[in-house]
Amino acid sequence: MKLLVFSDTHQNLYHAMDVLDVFGKQIDAVLHLGDHDVDAMELQKRYPDLVFHSVLGNNDYSMTTPMQKMISIYGKKLLLTHGHRQRVYWGYDTLAYWAEEQGADMVLFGHTHRPFYDDRGRVILLNPGSISMPRGDVIPTFAMVEIQENGIIQAKIYEYHGAKDMRKR
């Protein structure tokens, strides 16, 4: 199963739509990790054949979108959160311990607008960065996660250089 991961779109969907136009037929679902959950709803309307999972960010106020969400694919548990409640600006230990307590195999988060991937611990950590408002690096980023039927998880962060130029980091 292939998953496209966005975070921190902040009501700027132009790059996200370019990415979906390129990869939409190759993926099974889209994960949106907050800021702004209404963006996930708008993208869902534009791409109705795709499954969307989203969570609230620190700039979201929906009463129907959850703060966190656990999804299970081929026996692997993916925990979706924005990351602000786990204080990811000050490190990832709290996030990793929290995800482990929840029984997650992987935790996907945003909030910092900076891409991050670490698969060396008990829980895989993935922040796709921001497709709309990157910080640090000036290049917008997103991620792809593939979970094979045997439970192997592979993830890659991509840089968005334009509608026809998306490169693996």
C-alpha positions in Angstrom: 0.0 0.0 0.0 1.4 3.4 -1.0 0.6 6.5 1.1 1.3 10.1 0.2 2.0 12.3 3.3 1.5 16.1 3.6 1.7 18.4 6.6 1.3 22.1 7.2 -0.3 23.1 3.9 -1.7 26.3 5.6 -4.4 26.9 2.9 -1.9 26.9 0.0 -2.8 23.8 -2.0 -1.1 24.6 -5.4 2.0 22.3 -4.8 -0.1 19.6 -3.1 -2.4 19.5 -6.2 0.6 19.2 -8.5 1.9 16.3 -6.4 -1.5 14.6 -6.4 -1.8 15.1 -10.2 1.6 13.3 -10.7 1.2 10.6 -8.0 -2.5 10.3 -7.6 -2.9 7.1 -9.7 0.1 5.4 -7.9 -1.1 5.8 -4.3 -3.8 4.3 -2.2 -4.3 7.0 0.4 -3.3 10.5 1.5 -2.3 11.3 5.1 -2.6 15.0 6.1 -1.0 15.8 9.4 -2.7 19.1 10.2 -2.4 22.8 9.7 -5.0 23.1 8.0 -7.4 20.1 8.2 -9.8 22.0 5.9 -7.1 21.6 3.2 -7.4 17.8 3.5 -11.2 18.2 3.1 -10.7 20.4 0.0 -8.2 17.9 -1.5 -10.7 15.1 -0.8 -13.3 16.9 -2.8 -10.9 17.4 -5.7 -9.6 13.8 -5.6 -12.7 11.8 -4.6 -11.2 8.4 -5.6 -8.5 8.7 -2.9 -8.8 7.7 0.7 -7.8 10.6 3.1 -6.8 10.4 6.7 -6.2 13.7 8.6 -5.6 15.0 12.1 -5.8 18.4 13.7 -2.9 20.8 13.9 -2.3 23.7 16.3 -4.0 26.0 13.8 -7.1 23.8 13.4 -10.5 24.1 15.1 -12.7 21.4 13.6 -15.0 19.5 15.9 -15.0 16.4 13.6 -11.3 15.9 12.8 -9.4 13.9 15.5 -6.2 15.2 17.3 -4.6 11.8 16.6 -5.5 8.8 14.6 -4.1 5.2 14.5 -4.5 3.3 11.2 -3.5 -0.3 10.6 -2.1 -1.5 7.3 -0.9 -5.1 6.8 -0.5 -5.5 10.6 1.6 -2.3 11.0 0.2 0.5 13.2 0.7 4.1 12.0 0.0 6.9 14.4 -0.9 10.2 12.9 -0.5 13.4 14.9 0.6 17.0 14.3 3.3 16.9 16.9 2.7 20.2 18.8 1.3 18.3 21.9 4.4 16.2 21.9 6.6 19.4 21.8 8.5 18.2 18.7 10.3 21.6 18.4 12.4 20.5 21.5 13.2 17.0 20.3 11.6 13.7 19.3 12.1 11.7 22.5 8.6 12.6 23.9 7.0 11.8 20.6 8.9 8.4 20.2 8.0 7.3 23.8 4.4 8.4 23.4 4.1 6.5 20.1 5.6 3.4 21.6 3.1 3.6 24.5 0.3 3.7 21.9 1.7 0.5 20.3 2.7 2.3 17.0 5.2 0.9 14.6 5.5 4.4 12.9 4.5 7.9 14.0 3.9 10.5 11.3 3.9 14.2 12.4 4.4 17.7 11.2 4.4 21.1 13.0 8.1 22.0 12.5 7.8 22.4 8.7 11.1 20.5 8.4 11.4 17.0 7.0 12.8 14.3 9.3 13.1 10.5 9.0 14.5 8.1 11.5 14.0 4.3 11.4 16.7 3.3 13.9 14.5 3.1 17.0 11.6 1.0 18.1 9.2 3.4 16.3 9.8 4.9 12.9 9.6 8.7 13.0 8.5 10.6 9.9 7.9 14.3 9.3 7.2 15.1 5.6 8.1 18.8 6.1 5.8 21.3 4.5 4.7 21.3 0.9 3.6 25.0 1.2 5.7 26.8 3.9 9.0 25.0 4.4 11.4 26.2 7.2 15.1 25.8 7.3 15.5 24.3 3.8 13.7 26.6 1.3 12.5 23.6 -0.8 8.9 22.3 -0.2 8.8 18.7 0.8 6.4 15.7 1.2 6.7 12.0 1.8 5.8 8.7 0.4 5.3 5.6 2.6 5.0 2.1 1.2 3.9 -0.8 3.4 4.3 -4.2 1.8 2.1 -7.1 2.6 4.8 -8.7 4.6 4.8 -5.6 6.9 8.0 -4.0 5.6 7.7 -0.2 5.8 9.7 2.0 3.5 9.5 5.8 3.4 11.1 8.5 1.3 11.0 12.3 1.5 10.6 14.2 -1.8 11.6 17.7 -2.7 9.1 19.7 -4.8 10.9 21.7 -7.4 7.9 22.2 -9.7 5.0 20.3 -11.2 7.3 18.1 -13.3 10.3 18.0 -11.0 10.0 16.1 -7.7 13.2 14.5 -6.4 13.9 12.0 -3.6 15.9 13.5 -0.9 
